[in-house]
């Protein structure tokens, strides 16, 4: 999005709200988010009420935007800086918001991205049911409840400059493996699918630091070019992440790589204006 268009959006809080409302409601037609009836009426304070079921809601109720109580203008600026590939700490330097607030906002963006991208599992994979449970839970991917992703392998399919990342089915990385060849022998004996079918395999390695246990991406199979070169340069900026959020970062890299020649500002804004899975 060019600078003049962005400045028009953030001119006032109302103009920023109108931008999000346009993305939330097709042709500005509001409907009840519970029973989907179009028979609604307005109440004071910007609330809406369904005439059929009596449900009361706001313009952004149930949307990813409502995961955080900040203004529409602040959301616009965070999306803009996120699209420009700034880290949460770098965004904090530009906005009058605390670092924890910015960090929560970019985590919400990553969750919204993940909700719109394919993330494939097999039924045998224990994490499938667990992540699906949190995908539909009101407090999505709550760190204290989500199982550790450390030691799990992620397979990357790349074709014609487009990638899809999935959890490698039926296999847990043995972190005691002393070499790549031992890693692959272990995997080939325990996994139903052949590792040679994948273009790249990435694992989540745990590293102990003074601030606690962090996770780093490690390429154990594949080329150092293409997606991995793109993702590695960006992941290095974070200097590690907590293991519960590791899949969010990987899927963010997939999203950025597949849209690397596009302006992703409005695409991200559209994701945030969609309903969070707990509402669907």
C-alpha positions as CSV (number, residue, x, y, z in Angstrom):
1,X,0.0,0.0,0.0
2,X,1.4,3.4,-1.0
3,X,2.0,6.1,1.6
4,X,-0.8,8.4,0.6
5,X,-3.4,5.6,0.7
6,X,-2.2,4.5,4.2
7,X,-2.3,8.1,5.4
8,X,-5.9,8.4,4.2
9,X,-6.8,5.3,6.2
10,X,-5.2,6.5,9.5
11,X,-6.3,10.1,9.1
12,X,-8.8,9.7,12.0
13,X,-10.0,6.8,14.2
14,X,-13.3,6.8,12.3
15,X,-11.5,6.4,8.9
16,X,-9.4,3.5,10.3
17,X,-12.5,1.9,11.7
18,X,-14.3,2.2,8.3
19,X,-11.3,0.5,6.6
20,X,-11.7,-2.5,8.9
21,X,-15.5,-2.5,8.7
22,X,-15.3,-2.7,4.9
23,X,-13.1,-5.8,5.2
24,X,-15.4,-7.3,7.9
25,X,-18.7,-6.9,6.2
26,X,-19.2,-7.6,2.5
27,X,-21.0,-4.6,1.0
28,X,-21.3,-3.3,4.6
29,X,-24.2,-5.7,5.2
30,X,-24.2,-6.7,8.9
31,X,-25.6,-10.0,10.1
32,X,-25.9,-11.8,13.4
33,X,-22.7,-13.6,14.1
34,X,-24.6,-16.2,16.0
35,X,-27.6,-17.1,13.8
36,X,-26.6,-15.3,10.6
37,X,-29.9,-13.4,10.3
38,X,-29.7,-10.0,8.6
39,X,-32.6,-8.7,10.7
40,X,-30.5,-6.6,13.1
41,X,-30.8,-3.1,14.6
42,X,-28.5,-0.7,16.3
43,X,-28.2,0.1,20.0
44,X,-26.3,2.8,21.8
45,X,-22.6,2.6,22.0
46,X,-22.2,1.2,18.6
47,X,-23.7,-2.2,19.5
48,X,-25.8,-4.3,17.2
49,X,-28.6,-6.7,18.2
50,X,-30.3,-9.5,16.3
51,X,-34.1,-9.2,16.1
52,X,-34.4,-13.0,15.7
53,X,-32.2,-14.4,18.4
54,X,-31.6,-11.3,20.6
55,X,-27.8,-11.6,20.5
56,X,-25.9,-8.4,21.1
57,X,-22.5,-7.8,19.5
58,X,-20.2,-5.1,18.1
59,X,-18.8,-4.4,14.7
60,X,-15.7,-6.5,15.4
61,X,-17.0,-9.1,17.8
62,X,-15.5,-12.5,17.3
63,X,-12.9,-11.2,14.9
64,X,-9.1,-11.5,15.4
65,X,-9.0,-7.7,15.9
66,X,-10.9,-8.1,19.2
67,X,-8.2,-10.3,20.6
68,X,-6.5,-7.1,21.7
69,X,-8.1,-3.9,23.0
70,X,-6.3,-1.2,21.0
71,X,-7.5,1.4,18.6
72,X,-8.1,0.9,14.9
73,X,-5.3,3.4,14.1
74,X,-2.9,1.5,16.3
75,X,-3.8,-1.8,14.6
76,X,-3.2,-0.2,11.2
77,X,0.3,1.0,12.2
78,X,1.2,-2.4,13.7
79,X,0.0,-4.2,10.5
80,X,2.1,-1.8,8.4
81,X,5.3,-2.3,10.4
82,X,4.7,-6.1,10.5
83,X,4.3,-6.1,6.8
84,X,7.6,-4.3,6.5
85,X,9.1,-7.1,8.5
86,X,9.9,-5.2,11.7
87,X,10.2,-7.2,14.9
88,X,8.0,-6.5,17.9
89,X,10.8,-4.6,19.6
90,X,11.4,-2.5,16.5
91,X,7.7,-1.7,16.2
92,X,7.7,-0.5,19.8
93,X,10.2,2.2,18.9
94,X,7.7,3.7,16.5
95,X,4.5,3.5,18.5
96,X,3.4,4.7,21.9
97,X,2.5,1.2,23.1
98,X,4.3,-1.2,25.5
99,X,6.4,-4.0,24.2
100,X,4.1,-6.7,25.7
101,X,1.1,-5.1,23.9
102,X,3.0,-5.1,20.6
103,X,4.2,-8.6,21.1
104,X,0.7,-9.8,21.7
105,X,-0.5,-8.0,18.6
106,X,2.0,-9.6,16.3
107,X,1.3,-13.0,17.9
108,X,-2.4,-12.4,17.0
109,X,-1.4,-11.6,13.5
110,X,0.7,-14.8,13.3
111,X,-2.3,-16.8,14.6
112,X,-4.6,-15.2,12.0
113,X,-2.1,-16.1,9.3
114,X,-1.8,-19.7,10.5
115,X,-5.6,-20.0,10.5
116,X,-5.7,-19.1,6.8
117,X,-2.9,-21.4,5.7
118,X,-2.9,-25.2,5.2
119,X,-1.2,-27.1,8.0
120,X,-1.4,-30.8,7.3
121,X,-1.1,-33.6,9.7
122,X,-1.9,-37.3,9.7
123,X,-4.5,-38.7,12.1
124,X,-1.8,-40.7,13.9
125,X,-0.1,-37.5,14.9
126,X,-0.9,-36.6,18.5
127,X,-0.4,-32.9,17.9
128,X,-3.1,-32.8,15.3
129,X,-5.9,-33.3,17.8
130,X,-4.2,-31.0,20.3
131,X,-3.7,-28.1,18.0
132,X,-7.2,-28.6,16.5
133,X,-8.5,-28.3,20.0
134,X,-6.8,-25.0,20.6
135,X,-7.7,-23.8,17.1
136,X,-11.4,-23.9,18.2
137,X,-10.8,-22.9,21.8
138,X,-11.6,-19.4,23.0
139,X,-8.0,-18.8,24.1
140,X,-6.2,-20.0,21.0
141,X,-2.8,-21.7,21.4
142,X,-2.5,-20.7,25.1
143,X,1.1,-21.4,25.9
144,X,0.5,-23.1,29.2
145,X,-1.8,-25.7,27.6
146,X,-0.2,-26.3,24.3
147,X,2.0,-29.3,23.9
148,X,5.7,-28.8,23.2
149,X,6.7,-28.7,19.5
150,X,10.3,-29.2,20.3
151,X,11.8,-32.3,18.7
152,X,9.2,-32.5,15.9
153,X,10.2,-32.3,12.3
154,X,8.5,-30.0,9.7
155,X,8.5,-31.0,6.1
156,X,8.7,-28.4,3.4
157,X,7.3,-28.9,-0.1
158,X,8.5,-26.3,-2.6
159,X,7.4,-26.1,-6.2
160,X,7.7,-23.2,-8.6
161,X,8.6,-20.8,-5.8
162,X,5.6,-21.8,-3.6
163,X,6.0,-23.7,-0.4
164,X,3.7,-25.6,2.0
165,X,4.9,-26.6,5.5
166,X,3.5,-29.6,7.4
167,X,4.4,-31.6,10.5
168,X,6.2,-34.7,9.4
169,X,3.8,-37.5,10.2
170,X,4.5,-40.2,12.7
171,X,8.0,-39.1,13.6
172,X,9.7,-37.4,16.6
173,X,13.2,-36.2,16.1
174,X,15.8,-38.0,18.3
175,X,17.8,-35.0,19.5
176,X,20.6,-37.4,20.6
177,X,21.3,-38.2,17.0
178,X,25.0,-37.4,16.4
179,X,24.8,-37.0,12.7
180,X,22.5,-36.3,9.8
181,X,22.9,-39.8,8.5
182,X,21.9,-41.2,11.9
183,X,19.0,-38.8,11.9
184,X,17.7,-40.1,8.6
185,X,18.2,-43.8,9.4
186,X,16.2,-43.3,12.6
187,X,13.5,-41.5,10.8
188,X,13.3,-43.9,7.9
189,X,12.8,-46.7,10.3
190,X,10.0,-45.0,12.3
191,X,8.2,-42.9,9.7
192,X,5.6,-44.3,7.4
193,X,6.6,-42.0,4.6
194,X,10.0,-41.7,2.9
195,X,12.0,-38.6,3.8
196,X,13.2,-38.4,0.2
197,X,9.7,-37.2,-0.8
198,X,10.3,-33.9,0.9
199,X,12.3,-31.0,-0.4
200,X,13.4,-29.8,3.0
201,X,13.1,-31.0,6.6
202,X,13.3,-28.4,9.5
203,X,13.5,-29.3,13.1
204,X,12.9,-27.2,16.3
205,X,16.0,-27.3,18.4
206,X,15.9,-26.2,22.1
207,X,18.7,-24.0,23.3
208,X,19.1,-23.0,26.9
209,X,19.8,-19.3,27.5
210,X,19.8,-17.0,30.5
211,X,16.3,-15.9,29.6
212,X,15.1,-19.5,29.6
213,X,14.5,-22.2,27.0
214,X,14.5,-21.0,23.4
215,X,13.9,-22.7,20.1
216,X,15.8,-22.4,16.9
217,X,15.1,-23.7,13.4
218,X,17.7,-26.2,12.0
219,X,17.7,-27.5,8.5
220,X,18.5,-31.2,8.5
221,X,17.7,-31.9,4.8
222,X,17.5,-29.8,1.7
223,X,19.2,-26.9,-0.1
224,X,20.5,-23.8,1.6
225,X,18.8,-21.8,-1.2
226,X,15.2,-20.9,-2.0
227,X,12.8,-21.0,1.0
228,X,15.5,-21.9,3.6
229,X,17.7,-19.0,2.7
230,X,14.7,-16.7,2.8
231,X,13.4,-18.0,6.1
232,X,16.8,-18.4,7.9
233,X,17.7,-14.7,7.4
234,X,14.4,-13.6,8.8
235,X,14.3,-16.1,11.7
236,X,17.8,-15.1,12.8
237,X,16.4,-11.6,13.7
238,X,14.3,-13.2,16.5
239,X,17.3,-14.8,18.2
240,X,15.1,-17.8,19.2
241,X,11.5,-18.1,20.2
242,X,9.6,-20.0,22.8
243,X,8.8,-23.5,21.6
244,X,5.0,-23.1,21.7
245,X,5.2,-20.3,19.1
246,X,7.7,-22.0,16.8
247,X,5.0,-23.3,14.3
248,X,3.6,-19.7,14.1
249,X,7.0,-18.4,13.0
250,X,7.4,-21.1,10.4
251,X,4.0,-20.5,8.9
252,X,4.7,-16.8,8.9
253,X,7.8,-17.5,6.8
254,X,5.7,-19.6,4.5
255,X,3.2,-16.7,4.1
256,X,5.9,-14.2,3.5
257,X,7.7,-16.4,1.0
258,X,4.6,-17.2,-1.0
259,X,3.6,-13.5,-1.1
260,X,7.1,-12.0,-1.3
261,X,6.3,-10.0,-4.5
262,X,3.0,-8.7,-3.1
263,X,1.9,-5.9,-0.8
264,X,0.7,-7.9,2.2
265,X,-0.7,-5.0,4.2
266,X,-4.4,-5.4,3.2
267,X,-4.0,-9.2,3.0
268,X,-3.0,-9.3,6.7
269,X,-5.8,-6.8,7.6
270,X,-8.3,-9.0,5.9
271,X,-7.1,-12.0,7.9
272,X,-7.5,-10.0,11.1
273,X,-11.1,-9.1,10.1
274,X,-12.1,-12.7,9.7
275,X,-13.7,-14.5,12.5
276,X,-11.4,-16.3,14.9
277,X,-12.0,-20.1,14.8
278,X,-13.9,-20.0,18.2
279,X,-16.7,-18.2,16.5
280,X,-17.1,-20.5,13.4
